[in-house]
Amino acid sequence: MDKVCQFLGERNISIQEVGFATGYDDIIRFYRAFKKYTKMTSKEYRMKYFPIG
């Protein structure tokens, strides 16, 4: 999951692409696993730790 968090810092990669790039072939499983691990959605995580501007 650390790799996922690093990828989320790359704003030019969509959240779906992050899931596929880190080995999840089912995007729903990716969303659920991420939320279970971080207690927030991948979008919330990206906005909190990697804000635009």
N, C-alpha and C positions, 0 to 999 in steps of 0.2 A: 504494500500500500504506500510505502515511502516513494516509490517510483511514480505512482499515480499522482501523488501530491506535487512532485517536481514537475510533471507534465502539465498539471493544471496551471502552473505559473507561465506557461507558454500560451499567450493569448491568441496566437495565430493557429492553434490547434483546437478543434471543437471538442466538447466534452465526450461526445460519442467516439471520436477518433482516439482520445486518450484511453477509453475503455478497450477498444480493439487493439491499440498499440501495446497495452499492458497484459494482453492475454485473455481478455474476456470476449467470448464469441457471442454472448447473449447480453445485450445492453441493459436489460432489466436486472439481471444478476449483478452486473457492475454497479448499478445505482443502489441496489439493496445492500451489497457488501460495503460500499463506500459509506453509506449512511450508518450502517451498524458500527463501522470502525471509527468514524469521526463524529457521530451524533449530529451531522448536518448533511445537506445534499451537496453534491459536487459543485453546483452553481453557487450555493451559499458559501462554500469553502473558498472558491475562486474569488468571489466578491470581497470576502473578509480579508484574505491574506494577500491577494494580488489585485488591488483596486485599480481601476483605470485612471490614469493621470496622476 
